[in-house]
């Protein structure tokens, strides 16, 4: 059941598209019970056939990072860790050996204030710094500054043609803009409904713009669809049943909507948007925000069934089930990846040693890893896994 805003957003979003048959052809509908459980057969199959590998990131006193405030990015040749707390970027090779640290934090024209929104391609690092995007090479040398055409900018993505797809940090006249590296506005998407045009709230989508199969996918606040920006069509729709936003949610005046919105957001009465999206040929992975304990949904595109991370078992219940969504997906290797806390990894292996004398037969990638030698004060590890 689609709510009112989905209908309104779709009408605006698809106004320029006349190929309705094509739109329907690629549309996929997923019914997800957030408060339910994983499909048992799919869960068993995935747990029995998961393929994983672990990489230890080099540690010394000068390059320690805060894993809880860090994200991992994988390029063709390197692993990058962006530490949002220290506001530094660490570069490693694919074996976890440290290469260099980038620290350009400051108030200067070539420096960044925050690392909250960042993007890596195989040639450069793009840092969105409140009102501008700063571009650096992998050694941290400043290359250029990009000035977006509108203010209040948030997460972003550089598409294969070099265009920048960026969300607005606060709800504005539109919630998504596309522009070139000269700052020229190309197009706007997701016009904000009039009733909330002056409703001063943070735009809620996070890590919801990315690449799949050469195209750019996006999601929108007050909306549980995923759209492919390039072909202007709905890629997937998620129906949360009783957790859908009510049809009449946007009826009435702004002054009535504000307390209603805060009530829904603070008390988990509805899924307002989807975050941390990763798309592969087999899976759509995302988080419905605000829910605790954190839920990560793995929707299988082949059969329409889904998994919830907190249902994972054995070793994966520790290293994947208790964490957030994957940091990303490497299409070159066909692997998801994410940071794993060293102390958590140590605990998970020790529990396996005590409960299963044959655990190395089930988890051969743990051979040679001695939990007693894992320093709980060291940097996180990286897990790559196939599902």
N, C-alpha and C positions, 0 to 999 in steps of 0.2 A: 504494500500500500504506500503510495507516494504522498508526501505531504505537500502543502501548498507551495512552499518555497521551491521545492524540486520542480514543480510544474512551471512556476514563474521563471526560474533560472533556465530551465530547458527551452522555454519559448524564446527567451532572449538569446540564449547560446546558439540555438540552431536556426535562428531566423535567416541566416545567410546560406543555409543548406537546403537544397531542393531534392537531394537524393535520399528520400525517406526509406526506400527499400534497402539501400546500403547501410543506413543507420541501424535498422532492425537486425540486419544480418550479423553484425559484430556485437550486438548488445547481449550481455549475459547477466542474469538475475541470480543473486545469492540470498537465500533466507538464512539468517544467522541468529541464534538464540544466545545472546551475550551471557545470560545467567544459566545457560545449560552446560552441555559437555561436548567433547569431541566425538566424532563418529568412531565407534570402537574398532571396526575393521580397518579403517584408514589409519587410525592411531597405531594399531599393532603392526601393520605393514610398514609404516614409516619408521617406527622405533626399531624394527628388526632389520631394516635395510639402510639405515643412516650411514653415510660415509663421512668421516671427519679426519682432520689433521690439526695439530697444534703447533704454533710457533711462539717461541719465547722472545719478547722484545728486550733488547739489551738495556741494562740498567747501570747507571753510576750516579754519583751525587749531583752531577751537573745537569742531568736530563730526566730526573724523576717527574712524573706527571700524575695528575689526579684522575684516576680512572672513572670515577663517578661523574666527572664533569668533562669527559673527553669523548670524541668520536673518531672512528677509524675510517679512512678513505683509501681505496686501492686503485692505483693506476696500472698501466702496462708494466712498469718496471719497479714501482716503489709502493711502500706502505707509509701513509701519513697519519699522524695522530694530532688532532687539534685539541689542545687543552684550553677549555673555555675559562677556567678559573685563573690560570697563570697567563692566559692570552699568548701562548706560544704554539708553534707548529714544529713537530719533530718528524724528520724524514728517516726512514729505514729502508734497507733493501728487502727483497722478498724472503730472505732468511732471518729477518729480524735484527740484522746488524745496523747499529746507529750510523747515520751519515752526517747529518747536520741539524742544527736548531735554527728556527727563524723566529726572531723576536723584534717586531717593528711596532710595538705598542707605544703610544705617545699621542701628543696633540698636534704634531707637525703635519704638513700637507701630504707627506709620503708615508704617514704612520696611521695605524688603526687604533680605535678606542676599544672595540669589542670584536670578538671572533664568533658571535652568535650565528651569523650566516656566512657560509664559506663554500666554495666550489673548486674542485680540482679537475683539470683535464690533463692530457699527456704532455702539455707544454708549459702550463702556468697555473698559478694560484690566484683565485678571485676572492676578495674579502669585502663583504658589504658592510660598510662602516657608517651606519646611521643615515647619512645623506649622500653617500657616494660609494662607488666600488673601486677598490684599489687592486691593481694587478701586479704580481711579483713573479719572478722566475723561481726555480726550485732552490736556489741558493739564498733567496730572500731579497734579491736586488729589485728595487722598484722599477716597474716598466711604464705604467701609465695610470691615469685616473679616468673613470667613466662617471659622468653625471647623469643620473636618471631624469626623465622628463617630469616625474611627479614625486611628491614627498612621501614620507611615512612608508618607506620601503622595507620589505622583509626578506623572507627566503627567496632564492632565485636559482635559475638553471641556465646554462649556456647551451643552446641547441646546436646541432651539427653545422648549421649555416652561420653561426656566430651571433645570432639574435639572443637577447636576454629576456627570459620569461620570469617575471617577478611579481610576488604578491604585495599587497599594501599591508603595512603593519596594523593600521587602524582601518575600520570600515570607512570607505570614502565613496565617491560617486561610482567607482567600480572597484573590484577587488583583485583584478589581475591585469597587468600591463605587459606589453611586448614592445621592445625598442632595440635599436642597434647600438653599436659601441660608440657612436657619436652622440648618443642620447636622444636620437630622433624617435618619437613615438610612432609605432607601427599600427598597434591595435589595442583595444581594451576589451576585457571580458567580465562577465558576472556583474552587471549593474546592480547596485544596492537598492532594495525596495525602499520606496519613499518613506514608509513609516519608521524605518530605522536609519535614515540618511543622517540624522543628527544625533544618533545614538552612539555616544563615545565609548566604544569597547574595543579591546584588542582583537584583531582578526585572528581567529582561532586555529587555522591550519598550520601545521609544522612538518617540515620534511615531507611535503606532499606534492612536490614537483620533481619530475625526473624523466629518465629515458627508458623506453622499451621498444626494441626492434626498430631503432632509427627514428622513432617518433617521440614527441613530448607528451607525457601524461600530467594531468593536474586534477586536484580536487578543490572544493569550494566550501566555505563556512556555511552552516545551516543546510548542508547538502551531503548526502551519502552516496553520490555517484562518483565515478572516476571518468574523466573525459580524455580523449586523445585530441590534443590541440590542433595537430596538423590536418586531420581529416574532419574536424568539427563534428564529432559524434560521440555518443555515450559508449564507453568501453565496458563498464560494469556498474551494476546497481546493487546496493546492499539493503535488504529489507530486514529490520530488526524487530518486527512484530510490535509488541507492546511498548518497545523502546523507540519507536518512530516518533518524530516530532508531530504533535497534533495538527490536523488540517487547518484548524482555526487559529493557529499560533500567532499569525501576523495580522489578525483582525483587531480592530480597535485603534487607539491612539498610542503614541510613543510613551506617554507617561504611564499607561497601563501595561505596556510591553516590558518596560525595564524591570519591575519587580518580578514579573512572570519569568522573564529570561533568567534572572539571577537565581530564582528558585529551582528552575530546571537544571541549571549548570551546577549549583552547589550541592544538589541532592540527587544527582545522577538519575533524573527522571526521563531523560531521552538521550540518544546518541546525536549530538549536534554536528559532528563532522568526523572524518577519519584522518589519522596522522601516520607518520612513519611508513609510508607506502613503498613497497618493493614489488615489482612485477616481473615474472619470468614466464617462459612458455607453459609451465605447469602450475604456477602458484601466483596468487595475489596475497601479499602479506601486509597487514596494517594493524594499528592500535586504535581502538575507540578511546579518546582521551578521558581523563578524570577518574576512570574506574580504578578502584583499589581492591584487592591486589591487581597490579597491572596485568591486563589481558592483551595477548597478541594473537591475532586470528590468522591462520594459514588456510586460505580458501583454495581448494584444488580446482583448477580450471577444466580438467578433463571430466570430472564426475560431479561437480557442484557441491561436494561434501567439504567439511572443514575441520580443522584442529584448533584447540585452544592451548596455548603454551603451558598453562598450569596443569594440564593433564599429562604432560610428558613424564616419562618414568626413567628409573635407573639413573645413569650418569647425566643424561640430558635434562632430567628434572632439576638438577643443580645448576648446570652451566648455561642452560637455555630457558628453562621453565621459570626461573626466579628473576630473570632479567627482562629488559625491554626487547623491542623488535630488533632484527638484524640491523647492523649499521649499513649494510648494502649487499649487493650481489655482483659477482664478477662473471659476466657473460662469457668471457674467454675460457674460464675453467669450469663454468657451470656450478659455482659454489656461492652460498651465502657466507657472510663473514661478520664477526663482531668481536669486541674486546671481552675478555674474561678475566675477572679479578683474580690475582694470584692466590689470595687467601681462600677464595671460594673454590678454585681449582684444587688446591691442597686438600681441603675438606672433602671434596667429592671423591678424590682418588683414595683417601684414607678410608672413607666409608665403603668403597668398593673392595678394598683389601680385606676389610673385616667381614663383609657379608658374602663375598663370592671369590672363592679360591681360583676360579677359572676366568676371572674378569678380563684378562689379556686376550683370551680367545674371542670375546665379544667386542672388545675395544682395543684392537692391535695398535692403534695410533698412540696408546699410552705406554707402549714398551719403551724402556729407557728413561722414563720420567719418575724420579724418586721424590715423593711428596716431602720427605724430610729435608730435601735440599731446596725446596721452594721457599724463598724468603718472602714472608708475608708483607714486608715493607718494600718489595721490589715492584717494578712496573707490571702492568697487566700482560697477559698472554693474548694471542689471537687464535680464534678457532675458525676454521673454514669447514663448512659442512654442506653435504648434498642431501636432498630429500626426495 
